[in-house]
């Protein structure tokens, strides 16, 4: 199995900063790896990417020809639709058990079985059948071990755009009613509740803003080992830092931030949520903000990787910075494409958003 993940961070002047992040196991990409993405004006990895950033609307010479929405299971693969599935227990990458109402065709031991992502089953799955048993009420209980997309599908291509309001599962963050429910969601509010801070001298952080009109464009071809995920959004943000000293803040722990799952094709879904971080050293007060319409993402092709970005951004003036002051703020949306579970995201993960850097010596 391979792991595939990349984080894309866009600098204030040269948006070309991206680096791999930790990922769980992947069984679906058949050898695709993230490669190395280098740094831009915002800092980050010291390695420069062999493949430079391209615009979101620029033509690409990496995508396979005639990429479309086309998913064809192999002859020994049985596919269950979400409405037929009662439950999926266990984690992808381990033994899973599916309880479902079978159609005329039953899965067989040694064959493959897939559950399409949809209402009631936001986390689809695919696996090799290790046992099939009759269950109460005319249902079947199917046990699966992990399999790859290319094991189970003759053709698996995705070329589509999904929107946040099409989610089938929404898990609210801190401060929202703790109910796991689907429904229209047009954006994510941004606040300092979404950041977990460690600071030396009582630095205070205030964040207000939102990520709206969020959509994810997904292109994926399992046989061609190709994937491209881009996130488009409108963003509005104001940040205020008060105090003296240093602070390092990162995305709050799981359960503090909201997330939503959106089906994209077959067992695949996109998991989306806000992402924020801050690193600052200053002596007085710093204020910064921006308005943006942007598309950010990453493209993979048979071991190659490059960031993708286009934006229309207006930055506010930065006030109150002393000679030794520096503030870097990252805000945006994170998205992972694949077969999701607590232990593995079998697919491509990308975080995208601006990294705002301000000091007296640079713009």
N, C-alpha and C positions, 0 to 999 in steps of 0.2 A: 504494500500500500504506500501511496505517496501522500504528502501533506502539501496543500496549496493555500497560501494566504499572502496578502500584501496590504500594507497600509499606505495610503497616498496622502501626503501633506503638501499643501500648496503654499509657497512663499509669497510674500507681499509684492515682490517685484519680478522674481523669476520662478514661476510655478513648476518646479521640476524635482520636488523632494519626495522620495518614496522609499520605503524599506520593508522587508519581510517582517511579519509578526508571527507569534506563536499560533499554531493551529493544531487541531486534533487530527486523528487519522482520516485518511481519505481513501475510499474504495472505488470512486466513480470516475476518476479522471484518467486512468490508464497511463500514468507516467508523466503527466504535465506537472511542471514545477515552476515556482515563482521567479526563478532567476534572481538577479541583483539589480535593484533600482537605486540610483545614486541621489546625491543631495543637491539642493538649490540654495536660495538665499535664506531660507528659514533654518538651515542647519540640519543635522541628522547624520545619516550614514556617510562615511568618508569615501565609499566607493562610488564612482560615477557610472551611470547606466550606459551600457553599450548602445542602447536604443533610446533616443531622446523622446521627450514628450511630443504627442501629436494633439491637434485640436479635436474636439468632440465631433465637429462637422467635417473634418478632413477625410478624404478617402483613405482606406487602409489597404495595404497590399498583403496583409497577414491572413485575412478572413478567407475561408474556403469558398469556392465558387458556388453559387446557387444555394446559399444558406437560407433555410426556411423553417417554419414550424412543421416538423415531420418526425413522428415518433412511431417506429414499427417494432413491436416485440418479436423475438424469435419464436419459432414454432413450439418450443417447450416452455414458454413463459405464459403464465396466467396473470391477468391484470384485474384487480378488484377496484371498483369505483368507490369513492368515499361513502356514498349512501348505503352500500352493502356491508360496510365494516363497522363492527361494534366497538372494537378496541384493538390497539397495538401496544403490547407491553414489552419491556426490555429496551435496550439502547442499541442504536445502529453500531455495528462493529462487534456486537456480542450476539448471543442467541436471542431472537425476538419471537414472540408468539402473537399471531393475528387471529382474532375471533371474528368470523364474518358469515354472512348468508351467501352461499355459493350460487352461481348461475349454473347453466347446464354443464359447463366444463369444469372439472375439479382439478386442482393442482396435484402433481404426482411427485413422490420422493425422487430426488435427483434432478428434477426440473427447477424452474425459477418462478418466483412469485413476486408481484409488485403491487403496492398500494398507492394509488394516485393521491396527491395532496389536494385537500378540499375541505369544505365545511365538516366539522366534527373530527377530521383527521388532518390537522394542519401539517404534521410532520409525516410525509409519505415515506415509504421505504421500499427496498428491493433486496431480495436474498435468494439463496439456494434452499430448496425445501428439504428438510431433514426428517419431518414426520407430518402425517395428516391424520387427524382423529375426528370422529363424530362428536358433536357437543349438543347440549339441550336445545330444543326449539328448532331443530333442523339446521343448526349452524355447523361450521367446520372450525376446528382448531388447527392452525398451520404453524409449525415451528420452522424458523429460518436461521441460517447462518449467513454472514455477510457475503455479498457478491458485488461485482462491478457492473456499471451500466452496460459496458460492452459485452459482458457475459449474458445479459438478459435481453438486450435489444440489438436488432440488426441495424437499425438506424435510430439515432437519438440526436435530433437537432432542435434547437430553440432559437427563435428570432422574434422577440416580442417586447413590448413595454407594459409594465404593470404599475399600478398607482396605489398609494397608501390606503385610499378609501376602499380598495378591493380586498382588504385583509380578511382572513378567516379566523384569526386569533389576535387579540390585543391584550397585552399584559401591562397594566398601568404601573407607574413608578411611585416613588414616595410622594405622599400627599394626595394621591388619587384613590378612589374606592378600589379596594383590592378584589376585584372580580375579573376573571379571565373571560372576556367576551369579545366577540367580533362586532364589527359595525363601522360605519363611516368615520374615518380619521383623516382630516385634511392636513394636519401638521403636528409637530412636536414643540411644546413650549420649552424654552431654555431658561434655566435658573441656576443659582449657585447650589441648589439641592442636588444637582446632577454631578457635582464635582466633590471629590474627597481630597481635602487639603492637609498637608503637613508643612508647618512653617516654624521659623525660629523665633520670631519676635512679635507675635500677635498681629500678623498681617490680616486685614479684612478684605474680603472679596465680595462684590455684588455683581450679579449677572442678570440681565433682563433681555428677552428677545424670543425669537421663534424661528423654526424651520418649517416652511409651508410649501404647498404645491409640489409635494415630493413624489417622484416617480423613479423607477429603475428600469433601464433598458438592458435586456439580457440577450446575448448571443452565445450559443454553446453548440459545439459539435464534438461528441465523445470520440468518434473514430478519427477525426482530424486533430484531436488534442488541442482544440481551440476554445477559448472563452474570452468574452468581453463583458464586463459589468460596469455601467456608468450610472451615477445618481444625479438627477436634476432636481434643483430646488430653488426657492426664493428664501433668502435669509436676512434677518434684521437683528442686530445685536448691539448692546451697550454694556461695557465692562468698566467697573470702577475698582481701583485698588487703593487702600488707605493703610498707612503705617510706616514702619521702618524695618527693613530686614529682607529676608529671602523667603520665598514660598514656592512649593512645588505641588501642583494639584493635578489629579488624574480623574478619569471617569469613575463615578461612584460605583461601589460593588453591585453585583447582579442583584436585582430586586429593588434597587433604588431608582433605576432609570426605566422608562417605558420601552416596550418593543412590540412589534407587530410582525405577523407572518402572512405572506402573500403567495398563493400558488402561481407557478409560472408554466409548468408543463410536466406531465407524468408525475413521478414521485417528487420532483424538485419544487422547492419553494424558496422565496427570498425572505430572510429575517432582517428587519430594519429597525433602527433606533438612533437616537442622538448620540454624538460623541463629543466630548469636551476635555480640554486640558490647559494647564497654565504653568508657566515658569516665570518667576519675577524676582528682581532684586532692585529695590528703590528706597528712597528716604522720605518721600512726602506723599503725594497723591497722584495717581495716573488715571486718566480717563481715555477710553478709545471706543470706537464703534464702527459699524459698516452696514451698508445695504448691498445685497448681491443677488444676482441671478446667475447661477452657475451650474455647470455639468462637469463632474469629476469622476474618474474611474481608473480602471486598469485593464490592459489587454494582454492575454497570454497566447502563445502559439508554439507548441512543441518545444518547450524549454526556454523560449524567449519571453521577455516581459517588458512592458513600457507603460508609463502613466498617460492618461488621457484627460485633457482639461480645456474648457472654454468658460469665460466668465465676463460679466459686466458688473463691475464692483465700484462703489463709491465709499471711500474711507473718510471718517471724521478726523478732525485735528486731534492730535495727542497732546494733552496738557499735563503740566505739573511734574515733568521728569527732570531729575537732577543730573549732574554730569556723569554719575556712575549708575544711572538708572537703566533698566532694561525690562521690557515686558513682552512675553511671547504668549499669545492666546490662540488656541486651536478650537474651532467649533465647526460642526458639520454633522453629517449623517453617516452611520456605518451600515453596511449591508453584507450579508453572506448568502451565497447561492449554494444550495445543495440539499443533502439529506441531513436534517438537523437532529441533534440529540444533546444530552447533557455532556457526553464524552467525546463527541466528534461532530465536526461540520465537514461533510464529505463534498467539498466543492471549492468555490473561489470566494474569498472574503476581501472586502475593500472598505477602507475608511477614507472619507473625502471631506475636505473643508479648508478654509483659509488658516494659515498660521501667521497671525499679525505680529510683526516685530517692530518695536519703536525704540529709538535712542537718539541722542543728540548727533551721533556721527553717521546715521543711516536713515533713509526714508522708509 
